[in-house]
Amino acid sequence: MLATTGSLLCSLKILISLVKIFLNGTEDECATEALEEVEIGGNTGYILSPGCDIPYNVPKENLIAIGEALH
């Protein structure tokens, strides 16, 4: 997941599904998805993100569940 190009270090941005997980998923599904993505990325310094933005109608409980799972 992490590659070097000469003296430069490259990282990977892993996206969480906006509609399937953030908007329509349960708290448990959000936490599980985040933990699975962390496992894929390993200890590489990647960025876990929903993309460029978070839709305004994402349940705050889903965001809290992700934060608590990763903390």
C-alpha positions as CSV (number, residue, x, y, z in Angstrom):
1,M,0.0,0.0,0.0
2,L,2.9,2.3,0.6
3,A,5.4,2.9,-2.1
4,T,8.6,4.8,-2.5
5,T,9.6,6.6,-5.7
6,G,13.2,7.6,-5.3
7,S,13.3,9.7,-2.2
8,L,9.6,10.4,-2.2
9,L,7.1,8.6,0.0
10,C,3.6,7.9,-1.5
11,S,0.5,7.3,0.6
12,L,-2.9,5.8,-0.3
13,K,-6.3,7.4,0.4
14,I,-8.9,4.8,1.3
15,L,-12.5,5.8,0.8
16,I,-15.5,4.8,2.9
17,S,-18.7,4.3,0.9
18,L,-20.8,7.5,1.3
19,V,-24.2,6.1,0.4
20,K,-24.0,2.5,1.4
21,I,-22.2,3.0,4.7
22,F,-22.4,6.6,5.8
23,L,-26.0,7.4,4.8
24,N,-27.8,4.1,4.9
25,G,-25.6,2.0,7.2
26,T,-26.0,1.3,10.8
27,E,-23.5,2.4,13.5
28,D,-22.1,-1.1,13.6
29,E,-21.7,-1.2,9.8
30,C,-19.9,2.1,9.9
31,A,-17.5,1.0,12.6
32,T,-16.8,-2.3,10.9
33,E,-16.1,-0.7,7.5
34,A,-13.7,1.7,9.1
35,L,-11.8,-1.0,10.9
36,E,-11.7,-3.2,7.8
37,E,-10.2,-0.3,5.9
38,V,-7.6,0.3,8.6
39,E,-6.7,-3.4,8.4
40,I,-6.2,-3.1,4.7
41,G,-4.0,-0.1,5.0
42,G,-1.9,-1.5,7.8
43,N,0.7,0.7,9.4
44,T,1.4,2.7,6.3
45,G,0.3,6.3,7.1
46,Y,-2.7,6.3,4.7
47,I,-5.7,8.6,4.9
48,L,-9.1,7.1,5.8
49,S,-11.8,9.4,4.3
50,P,-15.3,9.5,2.9
51,G,-14.0,11.4,-0.1
52,C,-14.0,15.2,-0.4
53,D,-16.9,15.9,1.9
54,I,-19.5,14.4,4.2
55,P,-23.2,14.8,3.1
56,Y,-25.1,17.0,5.6
57,N,-27.7,14.3,6.3
58,V,-25.3,11.6,7.5
59,P,-26.5,10.5,10.9
60,K,-24.1,11.9,13.5
61,E,-24.3,8.5,15.3
62,N,-22.5,6.9,12.3
63,L,-19.7,9.5,12.5
64,I,-19.4,9.0,16.2
65,A,-19.3,5.2,15.7
66,I,-16.4,5.5,13.3
67,G,-14.5,7.8,15.5
68,E,-15.0,5.6,18.6
69,A,-14.0,2.4,16.6
70,L,-10.7,4.0,15.4
71,H,-9.8,5.7,18.6
